[in-house]
Amino acid sequence: MKSVLSAAVAIALSISAAAHAGGLVDVSVIDRDTGSVLPTHGHGGKLYVAGIPGHRYSVRLYNHSSERVMTVLSVDGVNAVTGQTADPNQSGYVLDAWQSTDVEGWRKNMSEIAQFNFTALDNSYAARTGRPNNVGVIGVAVFRERAPVWREREDRLSQRDSAPAQPGSNAAAEAPTPARPVATPPPASAAGSFADAAKSTAEPEARADGALAARAQRKAEESLGTGHGARESSYASYTTFERASVHPDEVDSIFYDSYRNLVARGVLPSPRPVAVEPQAFPNHFVPDPAG
């Protein structure tokens, strides 16, 4: 089983980067069941990907810079490491210079994750923990690391003790034996669900309102969210990371939904029907008429 956090990738201790647009970290979404990178589609200044219901996915993070960075990953408004309602000041993943890693699920402990998968909105982890308002977006807040400050007349021992610990520096911190992935029970359902649209026979306007409400309900139920899937082995270790600023250097967002819903919202063009020309001799014998 591939380790999500290998080499110098680790969960950073939140210690405490100026906000500006940049290309520090590339963020992409990988369909784990097909192995393909989901193409992004620009619309209204945002990036979208179309997910396939039931498929597992991962978030690929690639550090473009020549320095360590910290990435705080939010899925549906939930921190993928801690499970808290996401905030940039929380824990995240540290990437070495030019390093890439795939985050494949919600971190359950230092050796397991629960897989990300595309599922119905009301079955998403965020919705089932009472936080449905931000379902449908993946966000990454990126922080630069504060440069070390060296003082004159400081002996080598003091310099060594004050330097940030590097991932992998502890020879005793070896990865445990991979555990067999097991199914995890879904979280308790959040209170409340989408109410059934009321049926009315009194006035045409009331019937029309009911039909609109029913269509809105179906649309909401069909929208995609991220589920809390089966557990699998994924090893991590702790490291220290001091942010250069309390503000992220960049925030990247990718919105997602099903292909059909993205077409309905105008993000993707409607597929053109394939014209079928009539055939002069479609059959060899005379069939019976229907009915």
PASEBA-1860 file (N, C-alpha, C; in nm, 3 decimals):
! residues 291
1> MKSVLSAA> 0.084/-0.119/0.000/0.000/0.000/0.000/0.088/0.125/0.000 ~ 0.065/0.216/-0.090/0.146/0.337/-0.101/0.127/0.424/0.023 ~ 0.236/0.475/0.073/0.228/0.567/0.186/0.200/0.706/0.133 ~ 0.092/0.767/0.181/0.057/0.901/0.136/0.163/1.000/0.176 ~ 0.215/0.985/0.298/0.313/1.079/0.348/0.448/1.010/0.353 ~ 0.524/1.018/0.244/0.652/0.953/0.238/0.762/1.058/0.240 ~ 0.885/1.013/0.254/1.002/1.101/0.254/0.982/1.214/0.352 ~ 0.974/1.338/0.300/0.967/1.453/0.391/0.829/1.507/0.409
9> VAIALSIS> 0.726/1.434/0.368/0.590/1.483/0.385/0.541/1.441/0.523 ~ 0.484/1.534/0.597/0.442/1.503/0.733/0.330/1.594/0.774 ~ 0.261/1.558/0.880/0.163/1.647/0.939/0.238/1.752/1.018 ~ 0.209/1.878/0.992/0.282/1.984/1.060/0.214/2.021/1.190 ~ 0.294/2.047/1.290/0.241/2.103/1.413/0.208/2.248/1.387 ~ 0.090/2.290/1.425/0.050/2.429/1.402/0.128/2.520/1.495 ~ 0.224/2.596/1.441/0.301/2.690/1.521/0.264/2.829/1.477 ~ 0.287/2.860/1.408/0.252/2.981/1.350/0.362/2.991/1.257
17> AAAHAGGL> 0.238/3.366/0.603/0.306/3.343/0.482/0.241/3.454/0.407 ~ 0.281/3.659/0.333/0.189/3.760/0.292/0.106/3.707/0.179 ~ -0.022/3.733/0.177/-0.113/3.675/0.080/-0.096/3.739/-0.057 ~ -0.068/3.659/-0.158/-0.061/3.708/-0.295/-0.082/3.590/-0.388 ~ -0.124/3.621/-0.510/-0.146/3.515/-0.607/-0.013/3.457/-0.649 ~ -0.008/3.328/-0.669/0.117/3.265/-0.710/0.093/3.124/-0.756 ~ 0.202/3.057/-0.787/0.195/2.918/-0.832/0.279/2.830/-0.745 ~ 0.270/2.847/-0.614/0.352/2.768/-0.524/0.319/2.619/-0.531
25> VDVSVIDR> 0.191/2.586/-0.531/0.148/2.447/-0.526/0.044/2.421/-0.634 ~ 0.067/2.316/-0.714/-0.033/2.270/-0.809/-0.130/2.177/-0.737 ~ -0.258/2.195/-0.760/-0.360/2.110/-0.700/-0.440/2.045/-0.812 ~ -0.452/1.914/-0.808/-0.533/1.842/-0.908/-0.608/1.729/-0.839 ~ -0.713/1.682/-0.904/-0.797/1.576/-0.849/-0.780/1.452/-0.936 ~ -0.750/1.339/-0.872/-0.724/1.214/-0.941/-0.838/1.116/-0.915 ~ -0.897/1.061/-1.020/-0.996/0.954/-1.005/-0.918/0.825/-0.981 ~ -0.924/0.772/-0.861/-0.844/0.654/-0.827/-0.896/0.528/-0.894
33> DTGSVLPT> -1.023/0.525/-0.934/-1.077/0.406/-0.998/-1.041/0.398/-1.145 ~ -1.010/0.511/-1.209/-0.967/0.510/-1.349/-0.820/0.545/-1.363 ~ -0.761/0.606/-1.260/-0.623/0.648/-1.266/-0.599/0.777/-1.342 ~ -0.705/0.845/-1.381/-0.691/0.965/-1.464/-0.701/1.092/-1.380 ~ -0.634/1.196/-1.428/-0.646/1.328/-1.368/-0.774/1.392/-1.423 ~ -0.862/1.436/-1.334/-0.987/1.495/-1.380/-0.958/1.632/-1.442 ~ -1.000/1.654/-1.566/-0.974/1.783/-1.630/-1.050/1.895/-1.561 ~ -0.986/2.012/-1.554/-1.051/2.128/-1.494/-1.118/2.213/-1.600
41> HGHGGKLY> -1.228/2.275/-1.563/-1.306/2.359/-1.654/-1.327/2.495/-1.587 ~ -1.284/2.600/-1.653/-1.301/2.733/-1.599/-1.439/2.789/-1.627 ~ -1.499/2.851/-1.527/-1.632/2.911/-1.544/-1.651/3.015/-1.434 ~ -1.678/3.140/-1.474/-1.703/3.245/-1.376/-1.586/3.270/-1.283 ~ -1.464/3.252/-1.332/-1.347/3.274/-1.249/-1.315/3.161/-1.154 ~ -1.384/3.047/-1.165/-1.360/2.932/-1.079/-1.320/2.811/-1.163 ~ -1.260/2.712/-1.099/-1.222/2.588/-1.164/-1.314/2.476/-1.115 ~ -1.360/2.393/-1.209/-1.452/2.284/-1.176/-1.398/2.152/-1.232
49> VAGIPGHR> -1.430/2.044/-1.163/-1.407/1.910/-1.217/-1.536/1.831/-1.204 ~ -1.554/1.736/-1.295/-1.673/1.650/-1.293/-1.634/1.515/-1.233 ~ -1.697/1.481/-1.120/-1.670/1.353/-1.055/-1.774/1.249/-1.092 ~ -1.737/1.124/-1.079/-1.828/1.013/-1.107/-1.878/0.956/-0.975 ~ -2.009/0.956/-0.950/-2.060/0.905/-0.823/-2.010/0.764/-0.795 ~ -1.965/0.742/-0.672/-1.915/0.612/-0.631/-1.766/0.593/-0.648 ~ -1.701/0.678/-0.727/-1.558/0.662/-0.749/-1.476/0.722/-0.635 ~ -1.366/0.656/-0.604/-1.271/0.711/-0.507/-1.186/0.818/-0.576
57> YSVRLYNH> -1.138/0.915/-0.497/-1.049/1.014/-0.557/-0.942/1.056/-0.458 ~ -0.839/1.122/-0.509/-0.733/1.177/-0.425/-0.705/1.319/-0.469 ~ -0.645/1.397/-0.380/-0.604/1.534/-0.411/-0.451/1.533/-0.424 ~ -0.402/1.564/-0.543/-0.257/1.566/-0.567/-0.203/1.706/-0.543 ~ -0.100/1.714/-0.459/-0.035/1.841/-0.425/0.109/1.836/-0.474 ~ 0.148/1.933/-0.555/0.285/1.939/-0.607/0.347/2.074/-0.573 ~ 0.456/2.069/-0.498/0.525/2.190/-0.456/0.616/2.239/-0.568 ~ 0.584/2.355/-0.625/0.661/2.414/-0.734/0.787/2.484/-0.687
65> SSERVMTV> 0.798/2.510/-0.559/0.903/2.599/-0.509/1.025/2.521/-0.463 ~ 1.132/2.596/-0.434/1.259/2.537/-0.389/1.270/2.539/-0.237 ~ 1.156/2.550/-0.168/1.155/2.552/-0.022/1.039/2.471/0.030 ~ 1.046/2.434/0.157/0.934/2.363/0.217/0.812/2.453/0.225 ~ 0.695/2.393/0.207/0.570/2.466/0.224/0.475/2.379/0.305 ~ 0.379/2.445/0.366/0.274/2.376/0.439/0.143/2.395/0.365 ~ 0.068/2.286/0.349/-0.060/2.291/0.278/-0.171/2.246/0.371 ~ -0.267/2.333/0.395/-0.383/2.300/0.478/-0.495/2.262/0.383
73> LSVDGVNA> -0.536/2.136/0.387/-0.633/2.083/0.291/-0.774/2.084/0.350 ~ -0.866/2.148/0.277/-1.007/2.153/0.315/-1.090/2.079/0.210 ~ -1.175/1.989/0.253/-1.267/1.918/0.164/-1.409/1.941/0.216 ~ -1.491/2.004/0.135/-1.629/2.036/0.175/-1.633/2.122/0.301 ~ -1.530/2.207/0.319/-1.527/2.294/0.436/-1.480/2.226/0.563 ~ -1.421/2.106/0.550/-1.373/2.030/0.665/-1.223/2.004/0.649 ~ -1.145/2.026/0.754/-1.002/1.997/0.750/-0.981/1.847/0.735 ~ -0.904/1.807/0.631/-0.887/1.665/0.600/-0.798/1.593/0.700
81> VTGQTADP> -0.726/1.668/0.784/-0.640/1.607/0.885/-0.710/1.597/1.020 ~ -0.770/1.707/1.064/-0.823/1.714/1.199/-0.973/1.689/1.208 ~ -1.046/1.705/1.096/-1.191/1.692/1.099/-1.263/1.815/1.149 ~ -1.188/1.921/1.181/-1.251/2.045/1.226/-1.310/2.121/1.107 ~ -1.405/2.210/1.134/-1.449/2.303/1.031/-1.326/2.382/0.989 ~ -1.297/2.384/0.858/-1.166/2.424/0.810/-1.133/2.571/0.837 ~ -1.008/2.594/0.872/-0.952/2.727/0.891/-0.805/2.719/0.851 ~ -0.751/2.821/0.782/-0.611/2.814/0.738/-0.510/2.797/0.851
89> NQSGYVLD> -0.545/2.834/0.973/-0.450/2.827/1.084/-0.438/2.688/1.145 ~ -0.505/2.589/1.086/-0.501/2.454/1.142/-0.385/2.372/1.085 ~ -0.376/2.248/1.130/-0.271/2.157/1.084/-0.290/2.120/0.937 ~ -0.179/2.082/0.875/-0.183/2.043/0.734/-0.068/1.954/0.699 ~ -0.040/1.943/0.569/0.067/1.857/0.518/0.185/1.942/0.473 ~ 0.306/1.898/0.507/0.428/1.968/0.470/0.492/1.898/0.351 ~ 0.529/1.977/0.249/0.594/1.925/0.129/0.735/1.983/0.120 ~ 0.832/1.897/0.092/0.967/1.945/0.065/0.971/2.014/-0.070
97> AWQSTDVE> 1.083/2.078/-0.102/1.100/2.145/-0.231/1.076/2.046/-0.345 ~ 0.995/2.086/-0.441/0.964/2.010/-0.563/0.896/1.876/-0.534 ~ 0.840/1.860/-0.419/0.779/1.731/-0.383/0.631/1.726/-0.418 ~ 0.585/1.606/-0.448/0.445/1.582/-0.480/0.393/1.469/-0.393 ~ 0.265/1.477/-0.354/0.202/1.368/-0.281/0.054/1.364/-0.313 ~ -0.007/1.248/-0.298/-0.151/1.232/-0.316/-0.216/1.211/-0.180 ~ -0.309/1.298/-0.145/-0.386/1.281/-0.022/-0.514/1.208/-0.060 ~ -0.530/1.088/-0.007/-0.636/0.998/-0.054/-0.754/0.985/0.039
105> GWRKNMSE> -0.753/1.057/0.152/-0.867/1.043/0.240/-0.855/1.125/0.367 ~ -0.956/1.110/0.452/-0.961/1.175/0.582/-0.863/1.104/0.676 ~ -0.775/1.179/0.741/-0.678/1.114/0.829/-0.744/1.072/0.959 ~ -0.737/0.941/0.986/-0.797/0.885/1.107/-0.696/0.874/1.220 ~ -0.570/0.847/1.186/-0.460/0.840/1.281/-0.331/0.846/1.200 ~ -0.218/0.817/1.264/-0.091/0.831/1.194/-0.060/0.717/1.098 ~ -0.150/0.621/1.086/-0.126/0.510/0.993/-0.246/0.474/0.907 ~ -0.358/0.548/0.918/-0.478/0.515/0.842/-0.551/0.640/0.795
113> IAQFNFTA> -0.617/0.624/0.681/-0.711/0.727/0.634/-0.842/0.659/0.597 ~ -0.951/0.737/0.590/-1.078/0.691/0.535/-1.091/0.752/0.396 ~ -1.110/0.669/0.296/-1.101/0.712/0.157/-1.198/0.825/0.122 ~ -1.150/0.919/0.039/-1.238/1.015/-0.026/-1.314/0.941/-0.136 ~ -1.445/0.964/-0.145/-1.520/0.913/-0.260/-1.634/1.008/-0.291 ~ -1.671/1.012/-0.418/-1.782/1.097/-0.461/-1.913/1.027/-0.426 ~ -1.999/1.097/-0.355/-2.125/1.040/-0.312/-2.231/1.148/-0.313 ~ -2.355/1.110/-0.285/-2.464/1.208/-0.279/-2.439/1.307/-0.167
121> LDNSYAAR> -2.485/1.430/-0.186/-2.461/1.536/-0.089/-2.503/1.495/0.051 ~ -2.622/1.436/0.065/-2.670/1.405/0.199/-2.596/1.287/0.262 ~ -2.512/1.216/0.184/-2.431/1.108/0.238/-2.286/1.151/0.259 ~ -2.256/1.278/0.232/-2.119/1.327/0.248/-2.082/1.335/0.395 ~ -1.952/1.329/0.422/-1.906/1.338/0.561/-1.945/1.471/0.623 ~ -1.932/1.580/0.545/-1.966/1.711/0.599/-2.114/1.719/0.636 ~ -2.201/1.670/0.548/-2.345/1.675/0.575/-2.382/1.587/0.694 ~ -2.318/1.471/0.703/-2.353/1.376/0.809/-2.294/1.417/0.944
129> TGRPNNVG> -2.210/1.518/0.943/-2.161/1.574/1.070/-2.219/1.714/1.091 ~ -2.330/1.744/1.022/-2.402/1.868/1.046/-2.343/1.991/0.980 ~ -2.260/1.974/0.874/-2.196/2.089/0.808/-2.212/2.081/0.657 ~ -2.335/2.088/0.604/-2.357/2.069/0.461/-2.336/2.193/0.375 ~ -2.315/2.310/0.436/-2.319/2.435/0.359/-2.206/2.452/0.260 ~ -2.092/2.385/0.280/-1.977/2.405/0.193/-1.940/2.279/0.115 ~ -2.036/2.190/0.099/-2.011/2.068/0.022/-1.994/2.103/-0.125 ~ -1.891/2.046/-0.190/-1.870/2.067/-0.332/-1.746/2.147/-0.366
137> VIGVAVFR> -1.656/2.168/-0.271/-1.534/2.244/-0.301/-1.416/2.186/-0.224 ~ -1.301/2.181/-0.293/-1.175/2.139/-0.234/-1.085/2.262/-0.228 ~ -1.028/2.291/-0.112/-0.944/2.410/-0.096/-0.810/2.376/-0.035 ~ -0.707/2.450/-0.077/-0.572/2.432/-0.022/-0.514/2.569/0.012 ~ -0.482/2.590/0.138/-0.413/2.712/0.182/-0.265/2.679/0.195 ~ -0.180/2.758/0.127/-0.036/2.729/0.120/0.043/2.834/0.200 ~ 0.135/2.786/0.282/0.218/2.873/0.364/0.365/2.849/0.335 ~ 0.442/2.958/0.323/0.588/2.949/0.319/0.640/2.929/0.461
145> ERAPVWRE> 0.765/2.880/0.467/0.828/2.858/0.597/0.914/2.978/0.636 ~ 0.910/3.014/0.764/0.993/3.123/0.812/1.140/3.082/0.805 ~ 1.223/3.171/0.752/1.365/3.142/0.743/1.428/3.142/0.881 ~ 1.522/3.050/0.908/1.586/3.048/1.040/1.670/3.173/1.063 ~ 1.678/3.216/1.188/1.758/3.332/1.226/1.881/3.284/1.300 ~ 1.998/3.316/1.247/2.124/3.272/1.310/2.185/3.389/1.387 ~ 2.218/3.365/1.511/2.277/3.468/1.595/2.429/3.450/1.603 ~ 2.501/3.561/1.606/2.646/3.555/1.618/2.685/3.503/1.756
153> REDRLSQR> 2.806/3.443/1.762/2.863/3.391/1.885/2.780/3.278/1.945 ~ 2.705/3.211/1.859/2.624/3.098/1.906/2.699/2.970/1.869 ~ 2.722/2.883/1.963/2.802/2.765/1.933/2.722/2.667/1.848 ~ 2.790/2.570/1.793/2.728/2.476/1.700/2.619/2.393/1.768 ~ 2.642/2.360/1.895/2.542/2.280/1.965/2.412/2.356/1.977 ~ 2.415/2.483/2.012/2.294/2.563/2.025/2.225/2.577/1.890 ~ 2.306/2.596/1.784/2.247/2.607/1.649/2.176/2.479/1.612 ~ 2.237/2.367/1.643/2.175/2.240/1.608/2.045/2.218/1.684
161> DSAPAQPG> 2.044/2.253/1.815/1.925/2.231/1.895/1.811/2.324/1.857 ~ 1.842/2.445/1.805/1.736/2.541/1.775/1.681/2.527/1.636 ~ 1.748/2.447/1.548/1.701/2.433/1.411/1.576/2.348/1.407 ~ 1.482/2.377/1.314/1.362/2.296/1.302/1.396/2.152/1.270 ~ 1.324/2.060/1.328/1.346/1.918/1.300/1.307/1.886/1.158 ~ 1.391/1.808/1.091/1.363/1.769/0.953/1.291/1.636/0.951 ~ 1.195/1.620/0.858/1.126/1.492/0.848/1.225/1.379/0.822 ~ 1.206/1.267/0.889/1.292/1.152/0.869/1.419/1.157/0.952
169> SNAAAEAP> 1.439/1.263/1.034/1.562/1.275/1.112/1.563/1.179/1.231 ~ 1.448/1.131/1.273/1.439/1.038/1.384/1.443/0.896/1.330 ~ 1.557/0.829/1.347/1.574/0.697/1.288/1.479/0.596/1.351 ~ 1.433/0.623/1.474/1.345/0.527/1.540/1.203/0.536/1.489 ~ 1.168/0.645/1.418/1.029/0.663/1.372/1.009/0.590/1.242 ~ 1.001/0.459/1.245/0.982/0.378/1.127/0.833/0.353/1.105 ~ 0.798/0.334/0.978/0.657/0.308/0.945/0.616/0.173/0.998 ~ 0.501/0.163/1.063/0.454/0.033/1.112/0.411/-0.056/0.997
177> TPARPVAT> 0.389/-0.183/1.026/0.343/-0.276/0.924/0.207/-0.232/0.872 ~ 0.189/-0.229/0.739/0.060/-0.184/0.685/-0.055/-0.269/0.738 ~ -0.161/-0.202/0.779/-0.278/-0.272/0.828/-0.373/-0.299/0.713 ~ -0.445/-0.408/0.721/-0.541/-0.440/0.617/-0.656/-0.339/0.622 ~ -0.691/-0.281/0.506/-0.803/-0.185/0.506/-0.931/-0.252/0.555 ~ -1.005/-0.184/0.638/-1.132/-0.236/0.687/-1.240/-0.134/0.662 ~ -1.362/-0.180/0.652/-1.475/-0.090/0.632/-1.500/-0.015/0.761 ~ -1.532/0.111/0.746/-1.562/0.192/0.864/-1.709/0.230/0.863
185> PPPASAAG> -1.778/0.221/0.976/-1.919/0.258/0.978/-1.936/0.406/0.949 ~ -2.042/0.443/0.881/-2.063/0.586/0.851/-2.092/0.663/0.978 ~ -2.053/0.792/0.980/-2.085/0.876/1.097/-2.235/0.885/1.117 ~ -2.273/0.918/1.240/-2.415/0.934/1.270/-2.474/1.043/1.183 ~ -2.595/1.019/1.135/-2.660/1.117/1.047/-2.687/1.246/1.122 ~ -2.664/1.357/1.051/-2.695/1.488/1.109/-2.846/1.504/1.118 ~ -2.889/1.579/1.217/-3.033/1.600/1.234/-3.087/1.679/1.117 ~ -3.201/1.635/1.069/-3.264/1.709/0.959/-3.230/1.648/0.826
193> SFADAAKS> -3.320/1.652/0.731/-3.298/1.605/0.594/-3.384/1.691/0.504 ~ -3.365/1.671/0.372/-3.444/1.748/0.279/-3.591/1.709/0.292 ~ -3.677/1.806/0.311/-3.819/1.778/0.328/-3.882/1.747/0.193 ~ -3.981/1.659/0.193/-4.054/1.629/0.070/-4.133/1.752/0.026 ~ -4.136/1.772/-0.107/-4.212/1.886/-0.159/-4.360/1.863/-0.136 ~ -4.427/1.966/-0.088/-4.570/1.954/-0.060/-4.650/1.949/-0.189 ~ -4.750/1.862/-0.192/-4.836/1.852/-0.310/-4.960/1.938/-0.288 ~ -4.996/2.010/-0.391/-5.113/2.097/-0.380/-5.203/2.076/-0.501
201> TAEPEARA> -5.333/2.073/-0.477/-5.429/2.059/-0.587/-5.524/2.177/-0.592 ~ -5.500/2.277/-0.509/-5.595/2.388/-0.501/-5.585/2.480/-0.620 ~ -5.468/2.534/-0.649/-5.450/2.633/-0.752/-5.336/2.591/-0.844 ~ -5.342/2.628/-0.973/-5.231/2.596/-1.064/-5.100/2.654/-1.015 ~ -5.104/2.776/-0.955/-4.981/2.836/-0.907/-4.919/2.751/-0.796 ~ -5.003/2.697/-0.710/-4.952/2.614/-0.601/-4.891/2.486/-0.657 ~ -4.955/2.429/-0.761/-4.899/2.308/-0.821/-4.765/2.338/-0.885 ~ -4.755/2.453/-0.950/-4.629/2.490/-1.014/-4.520/2.508/-0.909
209> DGALAARA> -4.555/2.574/-0.795/-4.458/2.591/-0.688/-4.411/2.456/-0.634 ~ -4.506/2.363/-0.622/-4.470/2.229/-0.573/-4.377/2.158/-0.669 ~ -4.403/2.172/-0.799/-4.316/2.108/-0.898/-4.177/2.165/-0.894 ~ -4.167/2.299/-0.879/-4.036/2.362/-0.871/-3.961/2.315/-0.747 ~ -4.034/2.306/-0.636/-3.970/2.260/-0.512/-3.921/2.117/-0.526 ~ -4.001/2.032/-0.592/-3.961/1.893/-0.611/-3.837/1.884/-0.698 ~ -3.833/1.966/-0.804/-3.715/1.965/-0.890/-3.593/2.014/-0.814 ~ -3.609/2.116/-0.731/-3.497/2.166/-0.652/-3.448/2.060/-0.555
217> QRKAEESL> -3.543/1.985/-0.495/-3.506/1.880/-0.403/-3.427/1.773/-0.473 ~ -3.472/1.728/-0.590/-3.400/1.625/-0.664/-3.261/1.671/-0.701 ~ -3.249/1.798/-0.742/-3.119/1.852/-0.780/-3.023/1.849/-0.660 ~ -3.073/1.888/-0.542/-2.986/1.890/-0.425/-2.941/1.750/-0.388 ~ -3.033/1.653/-0.397/-2.998/1.517/-0.363/-2.899/1.457/-0.462 ~ -2.901/1.504/-0.586/-2.813/1.449/-0.688/-2.675/1.515/-0.686 ~ -2.661/1.629/-0.619/-2.532/1.696/-0.614/-2.430/1.609/-0.541 ~ -2.303/1.624/-0.579/-2.200/1.539/-0.522/-2.137/1.601/-0.398
225> GTGHGARE> -2.098/1.515/-0.307/-2.018/1.551/-0.192/-1.909/1.446/-0.176 ~ -1.832/1.457/-0.069/-1.723/1.363/-0.043/-1.758/1.275/0.075 ~ -1.760/1.145/0.052/-1.796/1.051/0.156/-1.679/1.012/0.245 ~ -1.712/0.940/0.352/-1.616/0.886/0.448/-1.607/0.737/0.416 ~ -1.511/0.701/0.329/-1.508/0.566/0.275/-1.433/0.466/0.361 ~ -1.398/0.354/0.297/-1.328/0.246/0.366/-1.191/0.293/0.413 ~ -1.143/0.235/0.521/-1.011/0.271/0.572/-0.903/0.198/0.493 ~ -0.786/0.264/0.482/-0.670/0.199/0.423/-0.545/0.255/0.489
233> SSYASYTT> -0.434/0.181/0.475/-0.309/0.223/0.538/-0.252/0.346/0.469 ~ -0.203/0.438/0.550/-0.140/0.560/0.500/-0.062/0.620/0.616 ~ 0.070/0.625/0.604/0.154/0.660/0.718/0.197/0.806/0.716 ~ 0.204/0.864/0.833/0.244/1.003/0.848/0.334/1.015/0.969 ~ 0.406/1.125/0.978/0.487/1.155/1.095/0.475/1.303/1.124 ~ 0.510/1.342/1.245/0.502/1.483/1.283/0.632/1.555/1.250 ~ 0.621/1.682/1.221/0.738/1.767/1.204/0.702/1.907/1.253 ~ 0.803/1.988/1.274/0.778/2.127/1.310/0.780/2.212/1.184
241> FERASVHP> 0.701/2.317/1.184/0.697/2.409/1.070/0.651/2.544/1.123 ~ 0.736/2.645/1.106/0.699/2.779/1.149/0.660/2.861/1.027 ~ 0.536/2.904/1.025/0.487/2.981/0.910/0.550/3.119/0.906 ~ 0.577/3.165/0.783/0.635/3.298/0.768/0.534/3.407/0.800 ~ 0.407/3.376/0.795/0.301/3.472/0.826/0.177/3.397/0.868 ~ 0.087/3.465/0.933/-0.040/3.402/0.972/-0.135/3.395/0.852 ~ -0.102/3.465/0.744/-0.186/3.463/0.624/-0.127/3.370/0.518 ~ -0.209/3.290/0.451/-0.154/3.201/0.349/-0.098/3.278/0.229
249> DEVDSIFY> 0.009/3.225/0.171/0.067/3.285/0.051/-0.023/3.264/-0.070 ~ -0.101/3.159/-0.068/-0.194/3.136/-0.178/-0.304/3.042/-0.131 ~ -0.421/3.061/-0.187/-0.535/2.973/-0.160/-0.589/2.925/-0.294 ~ -0.590/2.794/-0.313/-0.638/2.734/-0.437/-0.769/2.660/-0.410 ~ -0.866/2.675/-0.500/-0.996/2.609/-0.482/-1.035/2.538/-0.611 ~ -1.088/2.417/-0.596/-1.144/2.342/-0.708/-1.285/2.298/-0.667 ~ -1.383/2.339/-0.745/-1.522/2.302/-0.720/-1.554/2.174/-0.799 ~ -1.647/2.095/-0.747/-1.679/1.970/-0.816/-1.827/1.939/-0.807
257> DSYRNLVA> -1.874/1.863/-0.904/-2.010/1.811/-0.906/-2.015/1.705/-1.014 ~ -2.131/1.644/-1.034/-2.145/1.545/-1.140/-2.144/1.614/-1.277 ~ -2.115/1.538/-1.380/-2.114/1.592/-1.516/-2.249/1.652/-1.551 ~ -2.356/1.581/-1.519/-2.491/1.627/-1.552/-2.523/1.759/-1.483 ~ -2.485/1.770/-1.356/-2.513/1.894/-1.284/-2.430/2.011/-1.335 ~ -2.305/1.983/-1.374/-2.223/2.091/-1.429/-2.278/2.138/-1.564 ~ -2.335/2.048/-1.641/-2.400/2.088/-1.766/-2.523/2.173/-1.735 ~ -2.603/2.130/-1.637/-2.724/2.204/-1.600/-2.692/2.344/-1.549
265> RGVLPSPR> -2.577/2.360/-1.485/-2.537/2.489/-1.430/-2.464/2.576/-1.533 ~ -2.443/2.524/-1.652/-2.377/2.601/-1.756/-2.225/2.600/-1.748 ~ -2.169/2.520/-1.658/-2.024/2.510/-1.647/-1.967/2.435/-1.767 ~ -2.036/2.327/-1.806/-1.997/2.247/-1.921/-2.100/2.263/-2.031 ~ -2.059/2.260/-2.157/-2.156/2.272/-2.266/-2.245/2.150/-2.275 ~ -2.368/2.170/-2.318/-2.460/2.058/-2.335/-2.411/1.969/-2.449 ~ -2.413/1.838/-2.429/-2.370/1.749/-2.538/-2.464/1.759/-2.657 ~ -2.406/1.762/-2.775/-2.489/1.770/-2.895/-2.537/1.631/-2.933
273> PVAVEPQA> -2.668/1.618/-2.964/-2.718/1.485/-3.005/-2.658/1.444/-3.138 ~ -2.628/1.316/-3.149/-2.572/1.263/-3.273/-2.687/1.238/-3.371 ~ -2.679/1.305/-3.486/-2.784/1.290/-3.587/-2.778/1.151/-3.649 ~ -2.893/1.087/-3.655/-2.903/0.955/-3.716/-2.990/0.966/-3.841 ~ -2.930/0.940/-3.955/-3.006/0.950/-4.080/-3.099/0.830/-4.096 ~ -3.217/0.854/-4.154/-3.310/0.742/-4.176/-3.250/0.640/-4.274 ~ -3.282/0.513/-4.250/-3.232/0.405/-4.333/-3.343/0.351/-4.423 ~ -3.312/0.334/-4.549/-3.414/0.285/-4.644/-3.452/0.141/-4.619
281> FPNHFVPD> -3.357/0.059/-4.571/-3.385/-0.083/-4.550/-3.336/-0.125/-4.411 ~ -3.410/-0.082/-4.307/-3.365/-0.111/-4.171/-3.390/-0.255/-4.127 ~ -3.478/-0.329/-4.197/-3.508/-0.466/-4.156/-3.538/-0.549/-4.280 ~ -3.536/-0.682/-4.261/-3.557/-0.771/-4.375/-3.702/-0.812/-4.392 ~ -3.780/-0.808/-4.284/-3.918/-0.853/-4.292/-4.009/-0.749/-4.227 ~ -4.141/-0.766/-4.250/-4.239/-0.670/-4.198/-4.273/-0.707/-4.054 ~ -4.241/-0.619/-3.957/-4.274/-0.647/-3.817/-4.420/-0.615/-3.787 ~ -4.473/-0.674/-3.681/-4.608/-0.638/-3.637/-4.609/-0.497/-3.580
289> PAG> -4.719/-0.422/-3.598/-4.728/-0.287/-3.539/-4.741/-0.296/-3.388 ~ -4.692/-0.194/-3.321/-4.704/-0.191/-3.175/-4.849/-0.171/-3.135 ~ -4.892/-0.239/-3.031/-5.029/-0.224/-2.981/-5.125/-0.304/-3.064
END
